[in-house]
Amino acid sequence: MQLTLLSAQDIRAALPMRDAIQAMKDAFTAFSSGRAVVPLRPVIPVPPVQGTLLVKPAYVEGGGLGAKLVSVFPRNPQRGKPTITGIVVLVDPETGEPTALCDGTFVTSWRTGAASGAATDALARPEASIGAVLGCGAQGRTQALGIDSVRSLEEIRLHDPNAEKVADFIETLQPQIGARLVPVSEAREAVEGADVICTATTSSTPVLEGRLLSPGTHVNGIGSFTTEMQEIDVTAVARARVFVDSLESARAEAGDLVIAARQGETRPEDWTEIGRVFAGSAPGRCSADEITLFKSVGVAVQDIAACALALERARAQGLGSTVEL
């Protein structure tokens, strides 16, 4: 059996952010249109280290078949290791044979940033000029790249409790981003007056206060993925029109929304899958003053669609390597 190996560098070269954003629009459209099979992912807790292993299979008609194993271990930074790691296995949809092994750690952050870029393109005001990113880890970096790709932002404000992370974020990302990257010491400074806000933390207590949101703000919430996690407070959810990647997954896993729903501040029947907006079967932003919230817990269709397209392009460009098993 032959497997193509795609590294982070291979995937990034084969699938630049703007192309990844379009791939996410197509993937979400397929998902919400019934052209994908995506079982609810098993979530396996690892209590001794507060870790989580997620198993995420998916099939997209004309867009790939496979599964991702991704682990989220919040204590890893203390060991000098990334919080999120993973692999993606692609399978030939005609024969069932494994065809590729991809760097799932990179794909997870890359497709998540692309998903927020896609949602921002659909929901943020065209004239948006101020961005904010709360959480400056690997996910925060691709959030900045994603929103910068779809709006002509003047500045993106950055907040993280770890000042070294912010400094490294700016040093690494500023050459790749059109907006000016501005460090701020408090989350409030980042949020007040921002047009597009991304939360990219693993916090169980809110880092985004809804009372600070200006009319017309768009928020991408991508950090929380269990019912106990809550980056975005109930007030923010209550003030916003809510869009999700998957209604089923959001009901089961999106702590920000589940907690607000328990308190009667939002209702799942009022949430809209973002794929329906891309398909033209549901409206996006309805007014300049409307606050919009895209809550993503991650859907396997994103990983498989991104990797399948990256594999196709990598082969055409002579990227990656091949191993015999």
Phi and psi in degrees as GROMACS dihedral restraints (atoms count N, CA, C in turn):
[ dihedral_restraints ]
;  ai    aj    ak    al  type     phi  dphi    fc
    3     4     5     6     1  -102.7    20    10
    4     5     6     7     1   133.5    20    10
    6     7     8     9     1  -122.9    20    10
    7     8     9    10     1   136.0    20    10
    9    10    11    12     1   -89.8    20    10
   10    11    12    13     1   130.4    20    10
   12    13    14    15     1  -102.9    20    10
   13    14    15    16     1   125.9    20    10
   15    16    17    18     1  -116.4    20    10
   16    17    18    19     1   118.9    20    10
   18    19    20    21     1   -83.1    20    10
   19    20    21    22     1   173.7    20    10
   21    22    23    24     1   -57.4    20    10
   22    23    24    25     1   -41.9    20    10
   24    25    26    27     1   -65.1    20    10
   25    26    27    28     1   -39.2    20    10
   27    28    29    30     1   -62.7    20    10
   28    29    30    31     1   -45.8    20    10
   30    31    32    33     1   -66.9    20    10
   31    32    33    34     1   -42.7    20    10
   33    34    35    36     1   -64.5    20    10
   34    35    36    37     1   -38.7    20    10
   36    37    38    39     1   -68.7    20    10
   37    38    39    40     1   -37.3    20    10
   39    40    41    42     1   -79.7    20    10
   40    41    42    43     1   -25.3    20    10
   42    43    44    45     1  -135.0    20    10
   43    44    45    46     1    76.7    20    10
   45    46    47    48     1   -57.5    20    10
   46    47    48    49     1   161.3    20    10
   48    49    50    51     1   -56.4    20    10
   49    50    51    52     1   -43.9    20    10
   51    52    53    54     1   -61.5    20    10
   52    53    54    55     1   -38.3    20    10
   54    55    56    57     1   -70.7    20    10
   55    56    57    58     1   -36.1    20    10
   57    58    59    60     1   -64.6    20    10
   58    59    60    61     1   -36.6    20    10
   60    61    62    63     1   -62.3    20    10
   61    62    63    64     1   -44.8    20    10
   63    64    65    66     1   -64.6    20    10
   64    65    66    67     1   -37.8    20    10
   66    67    68    69     1   -61.8    20    10
   67    68    69    70     1   -37.2    20    10
   69    70    71    72     1   -69.3    20    10
   70    71    72    73     1   -38.0    20    10
   72    73    74    75     1   -59.9    20    10
   73    74    75    76     1   -44.6    20    10
   75    76    77    78     1   -66.3    20    10
   76    77    78    79     1   -40.6    20    10
   78    79    80    81     1   -66.1    20    10
   79    80    81    82     1   -44.6    20    10
   81    82    83    84     1   -65.6    20    10
   82    83    84    85     1   -36.9    20    10
   84    85    86    87     1   -62.6    20    10
   85    86    87    88     1   -45.6    20    10
   87    88    89    90     1   -61.7    20    10
   88    89    90    91     1   -42.4    20    10
   90    91    92    93     1   -61.7    20    10
   91    92    93    94     1   -49.5    20    10
   93    94    95    96     1   -76.8    20    10
   94    95    96    97     1   -14.5    20    10
   96    97    98    99     1   -95.4    20    10
   97    98    99   100     1     4.3    20    10
   99   100   101   102     1    79.9    20    10
  100   101   102   103     1    17.4    20    10
  102   103   104   105     1  -103.0    20    10
  103   104   105   106     1    25.8    20    10
  105   106   107   108     1  -146.6    20    10
  106   107   108   109     1   150.8    20    10
  108   109   110   111     1  -114.3    20    10
  109   110   111   112     1   114.2    20    10
  111   112   113   114     1  -137.3    20    10
  112   113   114   115     1    92.7    20    10
  114   115   116   117     1   -62.9    20    10
  115   116   117   118     1   151.8    20    10
  117   118   119   120     1   -61.8    20    10
  118   119   120   121     1   128.9    20    10
  120   121   122   123     1   -71.5    20    10
  121   122   123   124     1   138.7    20    10
  123   124   125   126     1   -68.6    20    10
  124   125   126   127     1   137.0    20    10
  126   127   128   129     1  -116.4    20    10
  127   128   129   130     1   117.2    20    10
  129   130   131   132     1  -110.1    20    10
  130   131   132   133     1   107.7    20    10
  132   133   134   135     1   -75.5    20    10
  133   134   135   136     1   147.0    20    10
  135   136   137   138     1  -122.6    20    10
  136   137   138   139     1    80.3    20    10
  138   139   140   141     1   -54.6    20    10
  139   140   141   142     1   -38.9    20    10
  141   142   143   144     1   -57.5    20    10
  142   143   144   145     1   -28.8    20    10
  144   145   146   147     1  -121.0    20    10
  145   146   147   148     1    13.5    20    10
  147   148   149   150     1    56.7    20    10
  148   149   150   151     1    32.9    20    10
  150   151   152   153     1   -96.0    20    10
  151   152   153   154     1   168.5    20    10
  153   154   155   156     1  -142.7    20    10
  154   155   156   157     1   134.0    20    10
  156   157   158   159     1  -111.8    20    10
  157   158   159   160     1   128.4    20    10
  159   160   161   162     1  -113.4    20    10
  160   161   162   163     1   135.3    20    10
  162   163   164   165     1  -114.7    20    10
  163   164   165   166     1   120.2    20    10
  165   166   167   168     1  -132.1    20    10
  166   167   168   169     1    92.4    20    10
  168   169   170   171     1   -90.1    20    10
  169   170   171   172     1   156.9    20    10
  171   172   173   174     1  -164.4    20    10
  172   173   174   175     1   151.2    20    10
  174   175   176   177     1  -130.8    20    10
  175   176   177   178     1   130.0    20    10
  177   178   179   180     1  -120.4    20    10
  178   179   180   181     1   123.5    20    10
  180   181   182   183     1   -57.2    20    10
  181   182   183   184     1   119.3    20    10
  183   184   185   186     1    72.7    20    10
  184   185   186   187     1     5.5    20    10
  186   187   188   189     1  -132.0    20    10
  187   188   189   190     1     6.5    20    10
  189   190   191   192     1   123.4    20    10
  190   191   192   193     1   162.5    20    10
  192   193   194   195     1  -143.4    20    10
  193   194   195   196     1   138.5    20    10
  195   196   197   198     1   166.1    20    10
  196   197   198   199     1  -163.2    20    10
  198   199   200   201     1  -154.4    20    10
  199   200   201   202     1   153.2    20    10
  201   202   203   204     1  -120.7    20    10
  202   203   204   205     1   136.5    20    10
  204   205   206   207     1  -104.8    20    10
  205   206   207   208     1   120.6    20    10
  207   208   209   210     1  -133.1    20    10
  208   209   210   211     1   134.6    20    10
  210   211   212   213     1  -115.7    20    10
  211   212   213   214     1   142.3    20    10
  213   214   215   216     1  -122.6    20    10
  214   215   216   217     1   107.3    20    10
  216   217   218   219     1  -122.5    20    10
  217   218   219   220     1    95.1    20    10
  219   220   221   222     1   -60.0    20    10
  220   221   222   223     1   -21.3    20    10
  222   223   224   225     1   -84.0    20    10
  223   224   225   226     1    -7.4    20    10
  225   226   227   228     1   -57.5    20    10
  226   227   228   229     1   -38.7    20    10
  228   229   230   231     1   -55.9    20    10
  229   230   231   232     1   -28.8    20    10
  231   232   233   234     1   -67.9    20    10
  232   233   234   235     1   -19.3    20    10
  234   235   236   237     1  -101.9    20    10
  235   236   237   238     1     5.6    20    10
  237   238   239   240     1    75.6    20    10
  238   239   240   241     1    23.1    20    10
  240   241   242   243     1  -119.6    20    10
  241   242   243   244     1   155.2    20    10
  243   244   245   246     1   -69.3    20    10
  244   245   246   247     1   150.6    20    10
  246   247   248   249     1   -65.4    20    10
  247   248   249   250     1   -40.5    20    10
  249   250   251   252     1  -114.2    20    10
  250   251   252   253     1   127.3    20    10
  252   253   254   255     1  -137.0    20    10
  253   254   255   256     1   157.6    20    10
  255   256   257   258     1   180.0    20    10
  256   257   258   259     1   173.4    20    10
  258   259   260   261     1  -136.3    20    10
  259   260   261   262     1   153.4    20    10
  261   262   263   264     1  -122.3    20    10
  262   263   264   265     1   129.7    20    10
  264   265   266   267     1  -107.9    20    10
  265   266   267   268     1   123.3    20    10
  267   268   269   270     1   -97.6    20    10
  268   269   270   271     1   143.0    20    10
  270   271   272   273     1  -125.1    20    10
  271   272   273   274     1   139.4    20    10
  273   274   275   276     1   -65.1    20    10
  274   275   276   277     1   118.9    20    10
  276   277   278   279     1   -69.4    20    10
  277   278   279   280     1   -10.8    20    10
  279   280   281   282     1   -90.4    20    10
  280   281   282   283     1   -36.4    20    10
  282   283   284   285     1  -117.1    20    10
  283   284   285   286     1   -15.9    20    10
  285   286   287   288     1    80.7    20    10
  286   287   288   289     1     3.2    20    10
  288   289   290   291     1   -81.0    20    10
  289   290   291   292     1   136.5    20    10
  291   292   293   294     1   -60.5    20    10
  292   293   294   295     1   136.5    20    10
  294   295   296   297     1  -119.7    20    10
  295   296   297   298     1   -27.3    20    10
  297   298   299   300     1  -152.9    20    10
  298   299   300   301     1   153.1    20    10
  300   301   302   303     1  -125.2    20    10
  301   302   303   304     1   121.5    20    10
  303   304   305   306     1  -117.9    20    10
  304   305   306   307     1   152.3    20    10
  306   307   308   309     1   -67.4    20    10
  307   308   309   310     1    97.6    20    10
  309   310   311   312     1   -72.8    20    10
  310   311   312   313     1   -23.1    20    10
  312   313   314   315     1   -62.6    20    10
  313   314   315   316     1   -48.8    20    10
  315   316   317   318     1   -67.9    20    10
  316   317   318   319     1   -45.0    20    10
  318   319   320   321     1   -58.4    20    10
  319   320   321   322     1   -40.0    20    10
  321   322   323   324     1   -58.8    20    10
  322   323   324   325     1   -48.3    20    10
  324   325   326   327     1   -73.1    20    10
  325   326   327   328     1   -37.2    20    10
  327   328   329   330     1   -67.2    20    10
  328   329   330   331     1   -47.6    20    10
  330   331   332   333     1   -72.5    20    10
  331   332   333   334     1   -26.8    20    10
  333   334   335   336     1   -70.7    20    10
  334   335   336   337     1   -42.3    20    10
  336   337   338   339     1   -62.4    20    10
  337   338   339   340     1   -38.7    20    10
  339   340   341   342     1   -66.7    20    10
  340   341   342   343     1   -36.5    20    10
  342   343   344   345     1   -64.2    20    10
  343   344   345   346     1   -42.0    20    10
  345   346   347   348     1   -68.0    20    10
  346   347   348   349     1   -35.0    20    10
  348   349   350   351     1   -62.4    20    10
  349   350   351   352     1   -42.5    20    10
  351   352   353   354     1   -63.8    20    10
  352   353   354   355     1   -45.9    20    10
  354   355   356   357     1   -64.6    20    10
  355   356   357   358     1   -39.8    20    10
  357   358   359   360     1   -63.6    20    10
  358   359   360   361     1   -40.6    20    10
  360   361   362   363     1   -61.7    20    10
  361   362   363   364     1   -35.5    20    10
  363   364   365   366     1   -83.3    20    10
  364   365   366   367     1   -30.4    20    10
  366   367   368   369     1  -116.8    20    10
  367   368   369   370     1   -27.2    20    10
  369   370   371   372     1   -75.0    20    10
  370   371   372   373     1   153.1    20    10
  372   373   374   375     1   -63.6    20    10
  373   374   375   376     1   141.4    20    10
  375   376   377   378     1   -56.5    20    10
  376   377   378   379     1   -32.6    20    10
  378   379   380   381     1   -88.4    20    10
  379   380   381   382     1     8.6    20    10
  381   382   383   384     1   -50.7    20    10
  382   383   384   385     1   132.7    20    10
  384   385   386   387     1  -130.9    20    10
  385   386   387   388     1   -15.7    20    10
  387   388   389   390     1  -119.1    20    10
  388   389   390   391     1   123.0    20    10
  390   391   392   393     1  -109.8    20    10
  391   392   393   394     1   163.9    20    10
  393   394   395   396     1  -147.2    20    10
  394   395   396   397     1   138.2    20    10
  396   397   398   399     1  -126.0    20    10
  397   398   399   400     1   121.9    20    10
  399   400   401   402     1  -104.4    20    10
  400   401   402   403     1   111.7    20    10
  402   403   404   405     1   106.8    20    10
  403   404   405   406     1   110.2    20    10
  405   406   407   408     1  -112.1    20    10
  406   407   408   409     1    35.2    20    10
  408   409   410   411     1   -83.6    20    10
  409   410   411   412     1  -160.1    20    10
  411   412   413   414     1   -60.3    20    10
  412   413   414   415     1   -39.1    20    10
  414   415   416   417     1   -67.6    20    10
  415   416   417   418     1   -39.8    20    10
  417   418   419   420     1   -61.2    20    10
  418   419   420   421     1   -35.8    20    10
  420   421   422   423     1   -64.5    20    10
  421   422   423   424     1   -44.2    20    10
  423   424   425   426     1   -75.0    20    10
  424   425   426   427     1   -23.7    20    10
  426   427   428   429     1   -62.8    20    10
  427   428   429   430     1   -44.8    20    10
  429   430   431   432     1   -62.5    20    10
  430   431   432   433     1   -43.3    20    10
  432   433   434   435     1   -63.3    20    10
  433   434   435   436     1   -39.8    20    10
  435   436   437   438     1   -64.6    20    10
  436   437   438   439     1   -50.0    20    10
  438   439   440   441     1   -72.3    20    10
  439   440   441   442     1   -30.7    20    10
  441   442   443   444     1   -68.4    20    10
  442   443   444   445     1   -24.2    20    10
  444   445   446   447     1   -75.9    20    10
  445   446   447   448     1   -20.3    20    10
  447   448   449   450     1  -117.0    20    10
  448   449   450   451     1    -6.8    20    10
  450   451   452   453     1  -137.2    20    10
  451   452   453   454     1   148.1    20    10
  453   454   455   456     1   -85.3    20    10
  454   455   456   457     1    77.9    20    10
  456   457   458   459     1   -80.7    20    10
  457   458   459   460     1   138.9    20    10
  459   460   461   462     1   -80.7    20    10
  460   461   462   463     1   -40.4    20    10
  462   463   464   465     1  -148.6    20    10
  463   464   465   466     1   153.3    20    10
  465   466   467   468     1  -124.4    20    10
  466   467   468   469     1   117.3    20    10
  468   469   470   471     1   -84.0    20    10
  469   470   471   472     1   138.8    20    10
  471   472   473   474     1  -120.6    20    10
  472   473   474   475     1   131.8    20    10
  474   475   476   477     1  -134.6    20    10
  475   476   477   478     1   134.6    20    10
  477   478   479   480     1  -156.7    20    10
  478   479   480   481     1   141.2    20    10
  480   481   482   483     1   -59.0    20    10
  481   482   483   484     1   -25.1    20    10
  483   484   485   486     1   -93.8    20    10
  484   485   486   487     1   103.3    20    10
  486   487   488   489     1   -63.1    20    10
  487   488   489   490     1   -31.3    20    10
  489   490   491   492     1   -64.8    20    10
  490   491   492   493     1   -36.8    20    10
  492   493   494   495     1   -62.3    20    10
  493   494   495   496     1   -42.1    20    10
  495   496   497   498     1   -63.7    20    10
  496   497   498   499     1   -45.2    20    10
  498   499   500   501     1   -62.3    20    10
  499   500   501   502     1   -43.0    20    10
  501   502   503   504     1   -67.6    20    10
  502   503   504   505     1   -37.8    20    10
  504   505   506   507     1   -55.1    20    10
  505   506   507   508     1   -50.1    20    10
  507   508   509   510     1   -66.5    20    10
  508   509   510   511     1   -45.0    20    10
  510   511   512   513     1   -60.7    20    10
  511   512   513   514     1   -40.7    20    10
  513   514   515   516     1   -78.9    20    10
  514   515   516   517     1   -42.7    20    10
  516   517   518   519     1   -92.5    20    10
  517   518   519   520     1   -25.7    20    10
  519   520   521   522     1   -55.7    20    10
  520   521   522   523     1   -39.7    20    10
  522   523   524   525     1   -65.1    20    10
  523   524   525   526     1   -17.7    20    10
  525   526   527   528     1   -99.8    20    10
  526   527   528   529     1    -5.2    20    10
  528   529   530   531     1  -123.3    20    10
  529   530   531   532     1   137.0    20    10
  531   532   533   534     1   -73.6    20    10
  532   533   534   535     1   -35.2    20    10
  534   535   536   537     1   -71.9    20    10
  535   536   537   538     1   152.4    20    10
  537   538   539   540     1   -77.3    20    10
  538   539   540   541     1   128.2    20    10
  540   541   542   543     1   -89.4    20    10
  541   542   543   544     1   123.5    20    10
  543   544   545   546     1  -122.7    20    10
  544   545   546   547     1   116.8    20    10
  546   547   548   549     1   -76.0    20    10
  547   548   549   550     1   140.3    20    10
  549   550   551   552     1  -133.0    20    10
  550   551   552   553     1   150.0    20    10
  552   553   554   555     1   -85.8    20    10
  553   554   555   556     1   -20.5    20    10
  555   556   557   558     1  -126.6    20    10
  556   557   558   559     1   145.4    20    10
  558   559   560   561     1   -58.8    20    10
  559   560   561   562     1   -36.6    20    10
  561   562   563   564     1   -58.1    20    10
  562   563   564   565     1   -40.8    20    10
  564   565   566   567     1   -63.2    20    10
  565   566   567   568     1   -34.0    20    10
  567   568   569   570     1   -73.3    20    10
  568   569   570   571     1   -37.3    20    10
  570   571   572   573     1   -81.7    20    10
  571   572   573   574     1   -41.4    20    10
  573   574   575   576     1   -61.5    20    10
  574   575   576   577     1   122.0    20    10
  576   577   578   579     1    80.7    20    10
  577   578   579   580     1     1.4    20    10
  579   580   581   582     1   -77.2    20    10
  580   581   582   583     1   145.9    20    10
  582   583   584   585     1   -92.5    20    10
  583   584   585   586     1   -34.1    20    10
  585   586   587   588     1  -133.0    20    10
  586   587   588   589     1   125.1    20    10
  588   589   590   591     1  -124.7    20    10
  589   590   591   592     1   134.7    20    10
  591   592   593   594     1  -119.7    20    10
  592   593   594   595     1   128.8    20    10
  594   595   596   597     1  -106.0    20    10
  595   596   597   598     1   125.4    20    10
  597   598   599   600     1  -138.0    20    10
  598   599   600   601     1    60.7    20    10
  600   601   602   603     1  -126.2    20    10
  601   602   603   604     1   170.4    20    10
  603   604   605   606     1  -107.9    20    10
  604   605   606   607     1    31.4    20    10
  606   607   608   609     1   -73.0    20    10
  607   608   609   610     1   145.8    20    10
  609   610   611   612     1  -100.6    20    10
  610   611   612   613     1    -1.4    20    10
  612   613   614   615     1  -126.3    20    10
  613   614   615   616     1   142.8    20    10
  615   616   617   618     1   -57.3    20    10
  616   617   618   619     1   135.7    20    10
  618   619   620   621     1  -105.6    20    10
  619   620   621   622     1   -13.8    20    10
  621   622   623   624     1  -114.9    20    10
  622   623   624   625     1   119.0    20    10
  624   625   626   627     1   -95.5    20    10
  625   626   627   628     1   122.4    20    10
  627   628   629   630     1   -63.5    20    10
  628   629   630   631     1   -27.0    20    10
  630   631   632   633     1   -65.4    20    10
  631   632   633   634     1   -19.7    20    10
  633   634   635   636     1   -87.6    20    10
  634   635   636   637     1    -9.2    20    10
  636   637   638   639     1   -73.3    20    10
  637   638   639   640     1   133.0    20    10
  639   640   641   642     1   -83.0    20    10
  640   641   642   643     1   152.6    20    10
  642   643   644   645     1   -55.0    20    10
  643   644   645   646     1   137.5    20    10
  645   646   647   648     1    88.6    20    10
  646   647   648   649     1     0.6    20    10
  648   649   650   651     1   -70.9    20    10
  649   650   651   652     1   144.8    20    10
  651   652   653   654     1  -113.2    20    10
  652   653   654   655     1   135.3    20    10
  654   655   656   657     1  -120.9    20    10
  655   656   657   658     1   133.9    20    10
  657   658   659   660     1  -109.7    20    10
  658   659   660   661     1   116.2    20    10
  660   661   662   663     1  -107.6    20    10
  661   662   663   664     1   111.6    20    10
  663   664   665   666     1  -126.5    20    10
  664   665   666   667     1    -2.9    20    10
  666   667   668   669     1   -84.4    20    10
  667   668   669   670     1   -41.1    20    10
  669   670   671   672     1   -83.2    20    10
  670   671   672   673     1   138.4    20    10
  672   673   674   675     1  -142.9    20    10
  673   674   675   676     1    14.6    20    10
  675   676   677   678     1  -133.5    20    10
  676   677   678   679     1   166.0    20    10
  678   679   680   681     1   -71.5    20    10
  679   680   681   682     1   -12.8    20    10
  681   682   683   684     1   -91.7    20    10
  682   683   684   685     1   -13.0    20    10
  684   685   686   687     1   -92.4    20    10
  685   686   687   688     1   142.6    20    10
  687   688   689   690     1  -152.7    20    10
  688   689   690   691     1    98.6    20    10
  690   691   692   693     1   -83.4    20    10
  691   692   693   694     1   -32.0    20    10
  693   694   695   696     1  -113.6    20    10
  694   695   696   697     1   127.7    20    10
  696   697   698   699     1   -75.6    20    10
  697   698   699   700     1   169.1    20    10
  699   700   701   702     1   -62.2    20    10
  700   701   702   703     1   -36.2    20    10
  702   703   704   705     1   -61.4    20    10
  703   704   705   706     1   -42.0    20    10
  705   706   707   708     1   -62.3    20    10
  706   707   708   709     1   -43.9    20    10
  708   709   710   711     1   -64.1    20    10
  709   710   711   712     1   -43.0    20    10
  711   712   713   714     1   -63.9    20    10
  712   713   714   715     1   -33.3    20    10
  714   715   716   717     1   -81.0    20    10
  715   716   717   718     1   -15.2    20    10
  717   718   719   720     1  -103.8    20    10
  718   719   720   721     1   156.1    20    10
  720   721   722   723     1   -88.2    20    10
  721   722   723   724     1   125.8    20    10
  723   724   725   726     1  -100.2    20    10
  724   725   726   727     1   131.4    20    10
  726   727   728   729     1  -121.9    20    10
  727   728   729   730     1   143.6    20    10
  729   730   731   732     1  -133.4    20    10
  730   731   732   733     1   161.9    20    10
  732   733   734   735     1   -76.2    20    10
  733   734   735   736     1   -39.7    20    10
  735   736   737   738     1  -144.2    20    10
  736   737   738   739     1   123.7    20    10
  738   739   740   741     1   -60.9    20    10
  739   740   741   742     1   -44.7    20    10
  741   742   743   744     1   -61.4    20    10
  742   743   744   745     1   -48.0    20    10
  744   745   746   747     1   -66.6    20    10
  745   746   747   748     1   -39.2    20    10
  747   748   749   750     1   -62.7    20    10
  748   749   750   751     1   -41.5    20    10
  750   751   752   753     1   -63.3    20    10
  751   752   753   754     1   -33.9    20    10
  753   754   755   756     1   -90.8    20    10
  754   755   756   757     1   -24.3    20    10
  756   757   758   759     1  -131.8    20    10
  757   758   759   760     1   -19.9    20    10
  759   760   761   762     1   -84.0    20    10
  760   761   762   763     1    91.8    20    10
  762   763   764   765     1   -54.4    20    10
  763   764   765   766     1   -40.0    20    10
  765   766   767   768     1   -55.4    20    10
  766   767   768   769     1   -43.4    20    10
  768   769   770   771     1   -82.6    20    10
  769   770   771   772     1   -40.9    20    10
  771   772   773   774     1   -61.3    20    10
  772   773   774   775     1   -43.2    20    10
  774   775   776   777     1   -65.0    20    10
  775   776   777   778     1   -42.4    20    10
  777   778   779   780     1   -65.5    20    10
  778   779   780   781     1   -37.4    20    10
  780   781   782   783     1   -66.3    20    10
  781   782   783   784     1   -39.6    20    10
  783   784   785   786     1   -60.7    20    10
  784   785   786   787     1   -31.9    20    10
  786   787   788   789     1   -89.6    20    10
  787   788   789   790     1     4.8    20    10
  789   790   791   792     1    76.1    20    10
  790   791   792   793     1    19.8    20    10
  792   793   794   795     1   -97.5    20    10
  793   794   795   796     1    -7.0    20    10
  795   796   797   798     1  -156.4    20    10
  796   797   798   799     1   161.3    20    10
  798   799   800   801     1  -132.0    20    10
  799   800   801   802     1   132.3    20    10
  801   802   803   804     1   -55.2    20    10
  802   803   804   805     1   -32.4    20    10
  804   805   806   807     1   -68.0    20    10
  805   806   807   808     1   -12.5    20    10
  807   808   809   810     1   -95.2    20    10
  808   809   810   811     1    -4.6    20    10
  810   811   812   813     1   -82.4    20    10
  811   812   813   814     1   150.0    20    10
  813   814   815   816     1  -121.8    20    10
  814   815   816   817     1   130.0    20    10
  816   817   818   819     1   -69.0    20    10
  817   818   819   820     1   131.7    20    10
  819   820   821   822     1   -62.9    20    10
  820   821   822   823     1   -27.7    20    10
  822   823   824   825     1   -61.7    20    10
  823   824   825   826     1   -30.2    20    10
  825   826   827   828     1   -69.5    20    10
  826   827   828   829     1   -31.8    20    10
  828   829   830   831     1   -67.7    20    10
  829   830   831   832     1   -44.9    20    10
  831   832   833   834     1   -65.3    20    10
  832   833   834   835     1   -31.6    20    10
  834   835   836   837     1   -79.9    20    10
  835   836   837   838     1   -11.5    20    10
  837   838   839   840     1    82.9    20    10
  838   839   840   841     1    11.2    20    10
  840   841   842   843     1   -96.7    20    10
  841   842   843   844     1    -2.0    20    10
  843   844   845   846     1  -146.3    20    10
  844   845   846   847     1   147.1    20    10
  846   847   848   849     1   -75.1    20    10
  847   848   849   850     1   154.1    20    10
  849   850   851   852     1   -94.8    20    10
  850   851   852   853     1  -128.9    20    10
  852   853   854   855     1   -62.0    20    10
  853   854   855   856     1   135.6    20    10
  855   856   857   858     1  -107.0    20    10
  856   857   858   859     1   -14.2    20    10
  858   859   860   861     1  -158.1    20    10
  859   860   861   862     1   161.8    20    10
  861   862   863   864     1   -66.8    20    10
  862   863   864   865     1   -27.4    20    10
  864   865   866   867     1   -92.6    20    10
  865   866   867   868     1    -8.1    20    10
  867   868   869   870     1   -66.4    20    10
  868   869   870   871     1   135.9    20    10
  870   871   872   873     1   -92.0    20    10
  871   872   873   874     1   127.3    20    10
  873   874   875   876     1  -116.3    20    10
  874   875   876   877     1   145.2    20    10
  876   877   878   879     1  -132.0    20    10
  877   878   879   880     1   121.0    20    10
  879   880   881   882     1  -101.9    20    10
  880   881   882   883     1   112.5    20    10
  882   883   884   885     1  -104.5    20    10
  883   884   885   886     1   118.2    20    10
  885   886   887   888     1  -117.3    20    10
  886   887   888   889     1   129.0    20    10
  888   889   890   891     1  -106.3    20    10
  889   890   891   892     1    -3.7    20    10
  891   892   893   894     1    91.3    20    10
  892   893   894   895     1   126.8    20    10
  894   895   896   897     1  -122.3    20    10
  895   896   897   898     1   136.5    20    10
  897   898   899   900     1   -59.3    20    10
  898   899   900   901     1   -25.3    20    10
  900   901   902   903     1   -58.0    20    10
  901   902   903   904     1   -30.1    20    10
  903   904   905   906     1   -64.7    20    10
  904   905   906   907     1   -47.3    20    10
  906   907   908   909     1   -64.7    20    10
  907   908   909   910     1   -45.4    20    10
  909   910   911   912     1   -68.7    20    10
  910   911   912   913     1   -42.4    20    10
  912   913   914   915     1   -63.1    20    10
  913   914   915   916     1   -43.5    20    10
  915   916   917   918     1   -64.3    20    10
  916   917   918   919     1   -46.0    20    10
  918   919   920   921     1   -70.1    20    10
  919   920   921   922     1   -38.0    20    10
  921   922   923   924     1   -63.5    20    10
  922   923   924   925     1   -42.0    20    10
  924   925   926   927     1   -68.9    20    10
  925   926   927   928     1   -41.3    20    10
  927   928   929   930     1   -61.7    20    10
  928   929   930   931     1   -39.9    20    10
  930   931   932   933     1   -64.0    20    10
  931   932   933   934     1   -45.2    20    10
  933   934   935   936     1   -58.6    20    10
  934   935   936   937     1   -45.5    20    10
  936   937   938   939     1   -73.7    20    10
  937   938   939   940     1   -36.1    20    10
  939   940   941   942     1   -62.9    20    10
  940   941   942   943     1   -40.9    20    10
  942   943   944   945     1   -63.5    20    10
  943   944   945   946     1   -39.5    20    10
  945   946   947   948     1   -67.6    20    10
  946   947   948   949     1   -30.0    20    10
  948   949   950   951     1   -97.3    20    10
  949   950   951   952     1     0.2    20    10
  951   952   953   954     1    74.0    20    10
  952   953   954   955     1    27.2    20    10
  954   955   956   957     1   -94.2    20    10
  955   956   957   958     1   161.6    20    10
  957   958   959   960     1    85.9    20    10
  958   959   960   961     1  -179.6    20    10
  960   961   962   963     1  -138.0    20    10
  961   962   963   964     1   164.8    20    10
  963   964   965   966     1  -122.3    20    10
  964   965   966   967     1   137.0    20    10
  966   967   968   969     1  -126.6    20    10
  967   968   969   970     1   150.9    20    10
  969   970   971   972     1  -102.0    20    10
  970   971   972   973     1   133.1    20    10
